[in-house]
Amino acid sequence: MSRHRIADLSDLPVGTMKLVEVDGRPLCVANLEECGIRAIDDLCTHEQESLSEGEIWKCEVECPQHGSRFSFLTGEVVGLPAEQSTRVYEVTVEGNDVYVQL
Amino acid sequence: MVTILLPREDVRADLGLLEARRDMNTDLKERINPPERRPVDIRDLTAMTALMRSKVAIEDAATTAQNRRCPTELGNINVNQFLEGILVMINGDEHRSRRKKLNRLVRPEELIRWRDEVAMPSVDRWLLNAASKREDDTLECDLADVAERVFLEFAAKFIGLDGVDTEEGMGRLRSCTTTIFAGMQASHFEDREQVTNDALEAKRIFADEYFRPSFAARRAEMAQVESGEIADEEMPLNLMKLILEGLDPSFEDEDAAIREALLMFVATTGTSVQAILSTVYFLHGWFEQNPGGRHRAQDPDFLAMALQEAVRMRAPWAPYLTRLATEDIELDGYDVRAGDEIHARLVSANRDPAVFGPDAGEFNPLREVPEGVRRYGIGFGTGQHQCLGLRTVLGNDGKGGTHVFLLRRLYQGGMRMDPDTPCEVLPMQDMDPSQEIPIYATFPVVLDGWETER
């Protein structure tokens, strides 16, 4: 496990997501009004679309292409057509620095 | 046999064909009158999936409309009048942008509305309307007729069309359904001229009598929303509302908007009806062979599996889908070069024994599929182009969809195929003779215990 600084908190307003790449791995990092700062794999398990280009729904993200939904809390699929869960990452915030454990 | 000639020159001028041809630039001319392309049939699932996920095998209106059999005026009409610019023919960022906005129509809360407020009430209404009593007090009806009315009403609400609440309005729009469905894929039919001309007339009826007055009504509603007279939630979400909100700048051209509405119209009615009928047909045989499984006919999990298996076996109810290769592609067992016209034989791929096992050609709702393989195979498409209605069929959770609930409702009413009256099917050409993909025109059923108050 290694800790990586991935963003300035000030660059991630509440209700937004962004794509960050850590060691070549694309992550979708979101600042959720109801669930805080969260990170999951950015590529949808259904057809490899970028989830960070999708839409936030409470603590879930909707894929921009086919509408699959994933929980930011557990990585589970909460809406078809995806069937395979995605990976969640532990996120910590220290001051203005956002870190992820990989 | 009656032969109907191509539209006269003045009609073609009305349709904008001649003007379009005069003004077209070299690139468009190339697309409308493409050079002869080499057809490549792809039949196995692994190669098909890799191909359709690649960015170099694109949908293309001219390729789809004309294919190798008929690069003629009929193909040009098919492009110009039905296929150019519709969701299934655009690619890349243009497709991604439009699809993202269209996904609003099939979000979880909308799925429940479509199912509980639109489809299920209409099942009861149209079934009782169509059913007649038999001597033994059971009911009989043509399920093809009932399903078509249900999904036609569904399609109208999905698009935002008015005028289907009456028998007359429903009948008039219904007369266009099969005609437009056939016209959009006219290259697959033997009498292409007649299919095309009938479809043009059906499009005129659709546009003049349904689309234009309905769009004007939706525009008036939108004006009320914008002025604060009504809340946004009071205006039901449908395709026309999305168009008015700026779904795609191309829809400022009215005919482009009509073409998109036609796509939603046929995609919602034709394939849905055939999916329901095919599932009932297959389950009829499966229950005979597995009488112990009959109790599962009202189990949504089981019905969802049966639906997916029927989709795997028969979708897309056409011989093949067409793609244009824009670059050379290395596929196991296939030599695909830039410019090739790829015929994606989805039904063959979906019956690939290397993936689904030696019984891949048989219906088995309890089939175990390998990890990473979808139960419906690529019956809802794969890669960028996948069915917008998938969650309408199966539900957000995979078992609460409109189609699953419709099947459950029918089995709750004791539905079984009529043992005395066979189904009628429509003939199509270029189907793989080893694979039966009937398009049902009639589907007689008996209902042993239909109760209206369910």
HADDOCK unambig.tbl for C-alpha pairs under 7 A between the chains (distance, minus, plus):
assign (segid A and resid 47 and name CA) (segid B and resid 383 and name CA) 6.24 0.50 0.50
assign (segid A and resid 64 and name CA) (segid B and resid 100 and name CA) 5.02 0.50 0.50
assign (segid A and resid 65 and name CA) (segid B and resid 96 and name CA) 5.82 0.50 0.50
assign (segid A and resid 65 and name CA) (segid B and resid 99 and name CA) 6.25 0.50 0.50
assign (segid A and resid 65 and name CA) (segid B and resid 100 and name CA) 5.71 0.50 0.50
assign (segid A and resid 67 and name CA) (segid B and resid 103 and name CA) 6.13 0.50 0.50
assign (segid A and resid 79 and name CA) (segid B and resid 396 and name CA) 4.94 0.50 0.50
assign (segid A and resid 79 and name CA) (segid B and resid 397 and name CA) 6.03 0.50 0.50
assign (segid A and resid 80 and name CA) (segid B and resid 391 and name CA) 6.60 0.50 0.50
assign (segid A and resid 80 and name CA) (segid B and resid 396 and name CA) 5.42 0.50 0.50
assign (segid A and resid 80 and name CA) (segid B and resid 397 and name CA) 6.50 0.50 0.50
assign (segid A and resid 80 and name CA) (segid B and resid 398 and name CA) 6.79 0.50 0.50
